[in-house]
């Protein structure tokens, strides 16, 4: 039997009209649309492939979007300086920094340059620390997307064993914190630390955010589990879960592509509008 597919594209479409209506209400109230600044870096081919879709989604939602795309060779100091100047120029309601960072670029320096009040993706180090200490701020956008997909699949988290396949990054810790706040018994599973079947044994929900294409064999996932594949940013767009042996034993699956990605973009547009709704900025 095929698993229930948690379709992020369809779920995102159901949210579009509501988000746009809220954005237009902001524009009517203050005379300007919600405003977003995106920072991204060129890949080796000289493009920023994950930015265009976000720009289109924002414009469709009634959001004014500005993008600063830096060369990977710009260096941290020069890049941060340009970023800070653009933040001052745009005066955006929200600032979003696109992963991945090129080799040799200090991502923490860019995260620290985001004005805390405009940080909608929980990247500023002070806000990350506050969240992990129990603060009331919202988790990162991708975490919100994962939670929304689980809710769509009617997956109850309270008391459930959840395996988060990752490497212990600040993002991974924020995901674990969000799951714990919903009563889940969530644990980090580091790829390679134990045989996959052993590491995932007992989990009724598996969330992968390792960014290792095909690194999790689907046969290692317990029967009846729900899988949210958050793998991304690799040539070919492969997910973390290797589905080549079939996924018929799963209860539900958010695949790559079409699962977490579209919902993260939807969460981005909603977060920009939320920030503009609470802002007094013209």
C-alpha positions in Angstrom: 0.0 0.0 0.0 1.3 3.4 -0.9 2.0 5.9 1.9 0.0 9.1 2.3 1.9 11.8 0.4 2.2 15.0 2.4 2.0 17.4 -0.6 3.7 20.7 0.2 2.8 22.2 -3.1 -1.0 21.6 -2.6 -0.9 22.8 1.0 1.0 25.9 0.0 -1.6 26.7 -2.7 -4.4 26.5 -0.2 -2.7 29.3 1.9 -1.9 31.7 -1.0 -5.2 33.7 -1.1 -5.3 34.2 2.6 -1.7 35.4 2.8 -2.2 37.8 -0.1 -5.4 39.2 1.5 -3.4 40.0 4.6 -0.6 41.6 2.6 -3.1 43.8 0.7 -4.6 44.9 4.0 -1.2 46.0 5.3 -0.7 48.0 2.1 -4.1 49.7 2.5 -3.4 50.5 6.1 0.1 52.0 5.8 0.4 52.9 2.1 3.2 50.4 1.3 3.4 46.7 0.8 5.1 44.3 3.2 8.8 44.5 2.3 11.4 41.7 2.3 15.2 41.7 1.7 16.8 38.4 0.6 20.6 37.9 0.8 22.0 35.0 -1.2 25.3 33.9 -2.7 26.1 32.8 -6.2 26.9 29.1 -6.8 29.8 27.9 -8.9 27.7 28.6 -12.1 27.1 32.2 -11.1 23.5 31.9 -10.2 21.4 31.8 -7.0 18.9 29.0 -7.9 16.8 29.1 -4.8 16.1 32.8 -4.9 13.9 33.1 -8.0 11.1 30.9 -6.7 11.0 32.9 -3.4 10.9 36.2 -5.3 8.0 35.0 -7.5 6.0 33.7 -4.5 6.5 37.0 -2.6 5.4 39.1 -5.5 2.3 36.8 -6.0 1.5 37.3 -2.3 1.7 41.1 -2.6 5.1 41.5 -1.0 7.7 43.9 -2.3 10.9 41.9 -2.5 14.5 43.1 -2.8 17.5 40.7 -3.3 21.2 41.1 -2.8 23.2 38.3 -4.5 26.9 38.2 -3.6 29.7 36.4 -5.3 31.1 33.6 -3.2 34.5 35.2 -3.6 33.4 38.5 -2.1 34.7 37.5 1.4 33.0 37.8 4.7 34.1 41.3 5.7 33.1 42.9 2.3 30.0 40.8 2.0 28.7 41.8 5.5 29.5 45.5 4.8 27.4 45.3 1.6 24.7 43.5 3.4 24.5 46.1 6.2 24.3 48.9 3.6 21.5 47.2 1.8 19.6 46.6 5.0 19.8 50.3 5.7 18.7 51.2 2.2 15.7 48.9 1.9 14.3 49.3 5.4 12.6 46.0 5.0 10.1 44.6 7.4 11.9 41.2 7.2 15.3 40.0 6.2 16.0 36.4 5.0 19.4 34.9 4.4 19.5 32.0 1.8 21.6 29.0 2.5 24.0 27.6 1.6 27.0 29.7 2.3 30.1 29.3 0.1 33.2 27.7 1.5 35.3 30.2 3.4 32.3 32.5 4.2 31.5 33.0 7.9 27.8 32.5 8.0 27.6 33.5 11.6 28.8 37.0 10.7 25.9 37.4 8.3 23.4 36.1 10.8 24.6 38.5 13.4 24.1 41.4 10.9 20.4 40.7 10.6 18.4 43.2 12.7 16.8 41.1 15.4 13.4 42.6 14.8 13.5 41.7 11.1 14.9 38.2 11.7 12.0 35.9 10.5 14.1 32.8 10.2 15.6 32.6 13.7 19.2 33.2 12.5 20.4 36.0 14.7 22.6 34.4 17.4 20.9 36.2 20.3 17.5 35.1 19.2 18.7 31.5 18.6 20.0 31.4 22.2 16.8 32.9 23.5 14.6 30.3 21.7 16.7 27.4 22.8 16.3 28.7 26.4 12.6 28.6 26.1 11.9 32.0 24.5 8.5 32.7 22.8 9.8 33.5 19.3 8.8 31.4 16.4 11.2 28.6 15.1 12.9 28.7 11.7 10.7 28.8 8.6 11.7 25.2 7.6 10.8 24.0 11.1 7.4 25.6 10.7 7.0 23.9 7.4 7.8 20.5 8.8 5.3 21.0 11.7 2.6 22.1 9.2 3.2 19.0 7.1 3.0 16.7 10.2 -0.3 18.5 11.1 -1.6 17.9 7.6 -0.8 14.2 7.9 -2.7 14.2 11.2 0.5 13.1 13.0 0.1 13.5 16.7 3.4 14.5 18.3 2.7 14.4 22.0 4.4 11.4 23.4 5.7 10.1 20.1 9.2 8.9 19.4 10.8 11.2 16.8 14.2 10.7 15.2 15.8 13.8 13.8 18.5 12.8 11.4 21.1 15.7 11.4 24.5 16.8 12.6 23.6 18.9 15.6 23.6 22.4 13.9 21.8 25.3 15.5 18.9 24.6 13.0 18.8 20.9 14.2 18.7 22.1 17.8 15.9 24.5 17.0 13.9 21.7 15.3 14.4 19.4 18.4 13.3 22.3 20.7 10.1 22.8 18.6 9.3 19.1 18.7 9.9 19.0 22.5 7.5 21.9 22.9 4.8 19.8 21.3 5.4 17.0 23.7 7.5 14.7 21.3 10.2 12.5 22.6 12.6 13.8 19.9 16.3 12.7 19.7 19.1 13.6 17.3 20.4 10.8 15.1 23.8 11.5 13.6 24.4 9.7 10.3 27.1 7.1 10.6 27.1 7.0 14.4 25.1 3.7 14.4 23.6 1.4 11.8 20.5 3.2 10.4 18.1 0.4 11.4 19.4 0.6 15.0 19.4 4.4 15.1 15.8 4.6 13.9 14.4 1.7 15.8 11.3 2.7 17.7 10.7 6.0 15.9 7.2 6.6 14.7 8.3 9.9 13.0 11.5 10.4 11.2 12.6 13.9 10.1 15.7 14.1 8.0 17.7 17.4 7.8 21.2 16.0 7.2 21.6 17.1 3.6 23.1 13.8 2.6 21.5 12.6 -0.6 20.2 9.1 -0.2 21.9 8.7 3.2 19.0 7.2 4.9 17.8 3.8 3.4 14.0 3.7 3.6 14.1 0.1 4.7 15.8 1.3 7.9 12.7 3.3 8.8 10.2 1.4 11.0 7.0 0.1 9.4 4.1 2.6 9.9 6.3 5.6 10.5 5.8 9.1 9.0 8.8 10.5 7.2 9.5 14.1 6.5 12.5 14.4 4.1 14.1 17.8 4.6 17.2 17.1 2.5 18.1 19.9 0.1 20.8 21.9 -1.7 22.5 19.3 -3.8 22.9 18.7 -7.5 19.8 16.9 -8.8 17.7 17.9 -5.7 17.8 14.5 -4.1 16.4 14.0 -0.7 18.1 12.4 2.3 15.9 9.2 2.1 16.8 6.6 -0.5 13.4 5.4 -1.7 14.7 3.0 -4.3 13.5 -0.1 -2.5 10.0 1.3 -2.1 8.1 3.1 0.6 5.0 0.9 0.9 5.7 0.2 4.6 5.5 3.9 5.5 2.3 5.6 6.9 3.0 9.0 5.3 5.8 10.7 3.4 6.8 14.3 2.6 9.1 13.7 -0.4 11.8 15.7 -2.1 10.9 17.6 -4.2 7.4 18.8 -3.4 7.2 18.5 0.4 9.2 20.7 2.8 10.5 23.1 0.1 7.2 24.6 -1.1 5.9 24.9 2.4 9.0 26.7 3.5 8.4 29.3 0.8 4.8 29.6 2.0 5.9 30.1 5.5 8.3 32.8 4.3 5.6 34.8 2.7 3.4 34.4 5.8 6.2 35.5 8.1 6.9 38.6 6.1 3.3 39.6 6.3 3.1 38.9 10.0 6.1 41.1 10.6 4.6 43.9 8.5 1.2 43.6 10.4 3.0 44.4 13.7 5.3 47.1 12.3 4.7 50.8 12.4 7.2 51.3 9.6 5.7 53.1 6.5 
